[in-house]
Amino acid sequence: MAHIIGAIAASHTPTIGFAFDGDKRNDPVWAPIFEGFEPVQHWLRERQPDVLLMIYNDHVTSFFFDHYSAFALGVGDSYAVADEGGGARDLPPVAGHAALSRHIDQSLMGDEFDMSFLQHKALDHGCFSPLSVMCPPEPNWPTPIIPLQIGVLQFPVPSARRCYKLGQALRRAIESYPEDLKVVIVATGGLSHQVHGERAGFNNPEWDAQFLELIEKDPEYLASLTQAELATLGGMEGSEVIMWLVMRGALSCGIRKIHQSYYLPSMTGIATAIYENASADAPLPGPLERHRQRMAQELAGIEKLAGTYPFDLARSTHAYRLNRFLHDLIDPAQRQAFRADEEAAYAEAGLTDEERQLVRTRDWRGLIHYGVIFFMLEKLGAVIGVSNLHIYAAMRGESLQAFQRTRNAPGALYSVAGKGATQRDWTT
């Protein structure tokens, strides 16, 4: 089974990435940053974790306010570096651990955390700034990651208590994963800082020191604080330290702090810390098995429904490229390009030979089996003039006429609404 071997906490200010990219380790102004991360590098090399679970917040780079999530867990196979306005940093994509991600997502949903899922999104300095210093790519990253993005910029945001409970649920999720993996929880963000308004430049080193003491010894107290109280003590943006409570909740009640550093060069109190559980006792098998059963109960027995394929995260990640291609047909320019030259559109999207053939032959049942969700078939049908009823019949292996005889209104043909959809000569 997977187990948490320890945790790392680190600030994620872009200052860290700037110092790394500029190779400023010998500059007296920047050297303390690297000195703080050296024990982290040594500990990671010594412990050789299989996965780093990175808790971070996006800075309105890959996420925007048209769809802003409280909790979004990465389920992809790799994550690129985001361009935040000045060009992406010269770092390679980092591998993900999709199988463990899917298990964690299912577990958290079973524990009533309503998660969002991200894949094929680039990650900004919230993740890569500390990651690049704690385990630099030489030339590739030594350890896969699972990113957990916390929406802390647009209010209302998750409470400190909710983040602490999320950490406790993460521990159940990781320890119930059957494969033997060593996992390290990495919390990023903070410490005290404010970057907007007339209070910009606020710092509180005394609170930073107290926070570092409390996160180790009294996380319950921190979990009781409001965002206003955290902002008063550590600055408005400094209140993102609630993400550290996710990390702390995933550890045992008693922990050992084996490293801590603190440096305030300019705008943000930069800290690093390493924690290990004080007790290495393995979880009892009974509670773990009950948790696995609870995770599975929502879809228990679904396999008995012939011709039924729940669109789960495994299917979503497997067929992402093809679902993306079909989804993009909602763009008029993409529709025009598809109608003008399907083969060129397939090539532009990088579809595999199998994926091209499924679309080329309008293999509706095969597309479902491959992992395409029905609502992408509906979009393709609307583009090529095939009604929903044609698609339903094909999936059942029936003629349109035979399928219509099973309907209360046999003559009804329809597609998704749109210009021309109500007056269409349907393809037979």
Phi, psi and omega in degrees: 000155177287151177213151180273117184268351179162187184214151176236139172239136182206143171296158180235021178307142177299344175307322183295312179295324177299315181294322180293312183295328179274002180049056184261024184296338180261002177276126184304330181290324187258342186305321180300333176298311182293323179298323179292330182271345182302315177297329177294314177302314181298316182296319179293320178296323181288318186272340175049061178293156177271333183213141168251123174265109188265114177264118185210173169237139174285147184254053181054049178251294178268343176246140176229177190277002172285340176201095188245119188261147174285313181226121179228119182255133179287133179238013184271177180269341178200161183221123180272168177275131182281148170272116184261013177128334181248015186095144181292146175297152183278069180229145179284161172300150178254140182290148172258176173235085189297323183295313178294323178302313182297320178296316180297316179301314180297320180294315181294321176297321176295333176269015173070031167261115184277095188271153162256158183237135178239141171209151182058033170248135176285153182250140184264198187295341176305327177260309191281339180297306177288325183300322184293338180262328183281332176208075186301147175287132184220068358271350180252160180292137184284340188220133174295159178234161166235113180276135173240108184267127179251126181279097185246009186259330183246119184278146005284148178242165177302144179286163175301320179297318180296321178295320178297318178293326176298320177299319178297322177291326176298321179298316178299319182296313183292314184290342178270358178284128190288334182285145181282100181231144173261119186244137172244131176269128180242118176259133179240168177112162178071189002271231190297132173187155170218132187241011179224158174072185181293345177270004180306136182095001180294136171220158179214080181302327180296318177292321178303315180295319179293320179299316180298327176288318184288323182296332177279314193253337184214062180297334178301321178296314179299323181293342181274350185280148177271168176298322179296319179293318178294322178292322178298318184281320189236010182091154185299310179286336177293344179289356175294354178296353172303337179294333176295333179289334172297311177302314185293324179294335180280350180262172178286168180301315178261125179230161174250128173269119184252357175198145172203138175221160179208137180208135179239087182280326186208270189264334189229136172289113185265120181234153167226149178204152175232133180232145172231150177295137179290331179246131180259015181299135178288145177299148177293142183294329183300305179300323179296317181293320177297323179293317178299320178295321178294324177298324187271350192293330184295326180249014179298125179092354183297333181295344179281348179273101182300141178070026183236128186224090180304135180277088183264181184293329178296316178292322181297315181289322181296317186256020185304312184299316182288319175298321178297318180299314181289323178298323183293351176291352173288347177274121182307322180294321178292321177298316181298317180295320180296314181293327182287322184200092182300317185297320178294323178294320177299315182295318180300323181277352180070030180292146175287168178301319179297316181294319178299317183294323178298318180284318183302320182267003182051048180276082187299315179294317179298324178297319176297314180298326182290331180128008177282134178282148186305325187290347169279326174298320179300320179291317177298317178301318180296327182286320187262001177082034177248127183287163174302322183296323175301318183291316178303314182298317181296321179296329178275355182074030183241160170286160177302318182296318180295319180294319181297331179292345177270359183259154178288332177238084189301335185272359186280121172238139181205165174219185176296146184293149178168176180299125179084352185289333183273347180233069188238141171271107187287142174292137179261000000 
